[in-house]
């Protein structure tokens, strides 16, 4: 029997990350996905059944995670992770040790490397010059590693993480949502093809998500009007009720037959909406 030398057998195999352990890879590249600032206070702790558990150093950082959740999920998808839900917990971040406590071997610090001691700046001008030099050095170091600049704000973003940073990705998504919601209120029967022309970057997934949310919100208003027997109905509430049916059916309000509206609202609410009720 011929034996292969161990060194030759292991050549080309990356032993840095456990094989078949996506969580370990995610932990290693966490800073590239969410950014250095957020990675310094958060850490992916478990990844089971499409649910990613993230620990944060405080409730304040959990609030930041929740605010950025949509963008984080998209970034995870870019990196090949099929995450359906994020779960947040307050806990200890590896590398962030308490006063007087030593780091355990094998823990990877989520904090930047400590800087060498230096003499205090003589004045504010020198302090500002040092800060600018450090920022520029950091940019050059990241550029050498293949980092790009966000196309919207110019912040450094990790390779293969898209063209915009997490914050700008979220801001653009929120802007698309607000714009589409206004369009659908004016024309609830609008198709995706028409909306896609009006809203830059809109996807079918975004379009369907906004429609579902509007149906839920407007449906709640209709239910509240149904329960408020005898209460006067405002013009905007009447407009929302009509928009709800138009969005649900995909038909222009002028084409909605009275029978369709009665079936949707019930006789009592229909009479209050389209009868002789006085608006306030």
C-alpha positions in Angstrom: 0.0 0.0 0.0 1.3 3.4 -1.0 0.9 6.2 1.6 0.6 9.9 0.7 2.6 12.3 2.9 0.4 14.2 5.3 1.6 17.6 4.1 0.7 16.7 0.5 -2.7 15.3 1.5 -3.6 18.5 3.3 -2.2 20.9 0.6 -4.9 23.3 -0.6 -7.3 22.5 2.3 -8.4 25.6 4.3 -8.2 24.6 7.9 -9.1 28.0 9.2 -12.8 27.4 9.3 -14.6 24.2 10.3 -16.0 22.4 7.2 -19.7 22.5 7.0 -20.1 25.1 9.7 -21.7 28.2 8.2 -22.0 29.9 11.5 -18.3 29.9 12.0 -17.8 31.5 8.5 -20.5 34.1 9.4 -18.8 35.0 12.6 -15.5 35.4 10.9 -17.0 37.8 8.3 -19.6 39.5 10.5 -17.8 42.9 10.3 -17.9 42.8 6.5 -21.7 42.2 6.5 -22.9 44.7 9.1 -19.9 47.1 9.3 -17.2 47.5 11.9 -19.2 49.8 14.2 -22.1 47.4 14.6 -19.9 44.3 14.7 -18.1 45.8 17.7 -21.3 45.5 19.8 -23.1 42.5 18.2 -22.2 38.9 17.4 -24.0 36.0 15.6 -24.4 33.4 18.3 -26.6 30.6 16.7 -27.9 29.8 13.2 -30.6 27.1 13.2 -33.5 26.4 10.9 -33.3 29.7 9.1 -33.2 31.7 12.4 -30.1 33.7 13.2 -29.7 34.6 16.9 -27.6 37.8 17.4 -26.4 38.9 20.8 -25.8 42.6 21.5 -24.0 44.3 24.3 -27.1 46.4 25.3 -30.7 47.0 24.5 -29.7 50.1 22.7 -27.7 48.0 20.2 -30.6 45.7 19.9 -32.7 48.7 18.8 -30.1 49.5 16.2 -30.3 45.9 14.9 -34.0 46.0 14.7 -33.9 49.3 12.8 -31.5 47.8 10.3 -33.1 44.4 10.1 -34.3 44.6 6.5 -30.9 45.7 5.3 -29.1 43.1 7.3 -31.3 40.3 5.9 -30.5 41.5 2.4 -26.7 41.7 3.1 -26.9 38.1 4.5 -28.6 37.0 1.3 -25.8 38.6 -0.7 -23.3 36.5 1.2 -25.3 33.3 0.6 -27.2 32.9 3.9 -30.9 32.0 3.7 -32.0 33.7 6.9 -35.7 34.0 7.5 -35.8 35.6 10.9 -33.4 37.5 13.2 -33.6 36.9 17.0 -32.0 39.4 19.4 -30.6 38.8 22.9 -28.5 40.9 25.2 -25.2 39.1 25.9 -21.5 39.2 26.0 -19.6 39.9 22.8 -16.4 37.8 22.3 -13.4 40.0 22.7 -15.2 42.5 24.9 -13.9 41.6 28.4 -14.8 43.0 31.8 -12.3 45.1 33.7 -9.4 42.9 35.0 -10.6 39.9 33.0 -8.3 38.2 30.5 -9.5 37.0 27.1 -9.8 33.3 26.6 -7.6 31.6 24.0 -9.3 31.2 20.7 -11.8 34.1 21.1 -11.8 36.5 18.2 -12.0 40.1 19.2 -14.8 42.1 17.5 -13.0 45.4 18.5 -10.3 47.2 16.6 -6.8 46.5 17.6 -5.6 48.9 20.3 -3.5 51.8 19.1 0.0 52.4 20.3 0.3 55.0 23.1 1.0 58.5 21.8 1.6 62.0 23.1 -1.5 64.2 23.4 -2.1 66.7 20.6 -0.9 70.2 21.2 -4.1 71.8 20.1 -7.4 71.1 18.3 -5.8 71.7 14.9 -3.2 68.9 15.5 -5.9 66.6 16.8 -8.0 67.1 13.7 -5.0 66.5 11.5 -4.3 63.2 13.2 -7.9 62.1 12.9 -7.9 62.9 9.2 -4.6 61.0 8.7 -6.0 58.0 10.6 -9.2 58.0 8.5 -7.2 58.2 5.3 -4.9 55.4 6.4 -7.9 53.2 7.2 -9.4 53.9 3.8 -6.2 53.0 2.0 -5.8 49.8 4.0 -9.4 48.8 3.1 -8.9 49.7 -0.5 -5.9 47.5 -0.6 -8.0 44.6 0.6 -10.6 45.1 -2.1 -13.1 47.3 -0.2 -15.2 49.7 -2.3 -16.9 53.0 -1.5 -20.7 53.3 -1.1 -22.1 54.9 -4.2 -24.4 57.1 -2.1 -22.4 58.3 0.9 -18.8 57.2 0.2 -18.5 55.0 3.2 -16.2 51.9 2.8 -18.1 48.6 2.2 -16.7 45.1 2.1 -16.0 43.3 -1.1 -19.0 41.5 -2.6 -21.4 43.4 -0.3 -23.1 45.4 -3.1 -22.6 49.0 -4.1 -24.2 50.7 -1.1 -23.6 50.4 2.7 -26.1 49.0 5.1 -27.5 52.4 6.1 -27.9 53.7 2.6 -29.5 50.4 1.5 -32.0 50.7 4.3 -32.7 54.4 3.5 -33.2 53.6 -0.2 -35.6 50.8 0.7 -37.6 53.0 3.0 -37.8 55.7 0.3 -39.1 53.2 -2.2 -41.7 52.0 0.3 -43.0 55.5 1.0 -43.1 56.4 -2.7 -45.0 53.2 -3.6 -47.4 53.6 -0.8 -48.4 57.1 -2.0 -48.8 55.9 -5.5 -51.0 53.0 -4.5 -53.2 55.3 -2.4 -53.8 57.5 -5.5 -54.1 54.5 -7.9 -54.7 51.3 -5.9 -55.2 49.3 -9.1 -51.7 50.0 -10.3 -49.8 47.0 -11.6 -46.2 46.1 -10.8 -45.1 46.9 -14.4 -46.4 50.5 -14.1 -45.0 50.9 -10.6 -41.6 49.6 -11.6 -41.3 52.5 -14.1 -42.2 55.1 -11.5 -40.1 53.7 -8.6 -36.4 53.1 -9.4 -35.1 49.8 -8.1 -38.5 48.4 -7.2 -38.7 44.6 -7.2 -41.8 42.3 -7.3 -41.0 41.3 -3.7 -41.0 44.9 -2.6 -44.3 45.6 -4.5 -46.1 42.6 -3.0 -44.8 43.4 0.5 -46.1 47.0 0.3 -49.5 45.8 -1.0 -49.8 43.3 1.8 -49.0 46.0 4.4 -51.5 48.5 2.9 -54.2 45.8 2.8 -53.6 45.1 6.4 -53.6 48.7 7.5 -56.6 49.8 5.4 -58.4 46.6 6.4 -58.0 47.6 10.1 -59.5 51.0 9.3 -62.5 49.4 7.6 -63.0 47.1 10.5 -62.9 50.0 12.9 -65.5 51.9 10.8 -67.7 48.7 10.9 -67.5 48.6 14.7 -68.2 52.3 15.0 -71.9 52.1 14.3 -73.6 55.5 13.9 -70.3 57.5 14.1 -69.7 60.0 11.4 -67.2 59.1 8.7 -64.5 61.5 7.5 -63.8 62.0 3.8 -60.3 60.5 4.2 -61.7 57.4 5.9 -64.2 57.0 3.0 -61.3 57.4 0.5 -59.3 54.7 2.4 -62.3 52.3 2.4 -62.6 52.7 -1.4 -58.8 52.3 -1.9 -58.9 49.2 0.2 -61.5 47.5 -2.1 -59.7 48.8 -5.3 -56.4 47.4 -4.0 -58.0 44.1 -3.1 -59.8 43.6 -6.4 -57.4 45.5 -8.7 -60.2 47.5 -10.2 -60.8 51.2 -10.6 -63.3 52.5 -8.0 -65.6 53.8 -10.8 -65.9 50.3 -12.1 -66.8 48.8 -8.7 -70.4 47.7 -8.7 -72.6 48.6 -5.7 -73.1 44.9 -5.1 -69.4 44.4 -4.8 -69.1 47.3 -2.3 -72.1 46.1 -0.3 -70.6 42.6 -0.1 -67.3 44.0 1.1 -68.6 46.5 3.6 -72.0 45.1 4.7 -75.3 47.0 4.3 -74.9 49.2 7.4 -71.4 50.5 6.6 -72.2 50.8 2.9 -75.1 53.1 3.8 -72.9 55.2 6.1 -70.2 55.4 3.4 -72.3 56.3 0.4 -75.7 57.4 1.9 -76.6 60.8 3.3 -74.2 60.7 6.2 -72.7 64.1 7.0 -68.9 64.2 6.9 -67.0 65.9 9.6 
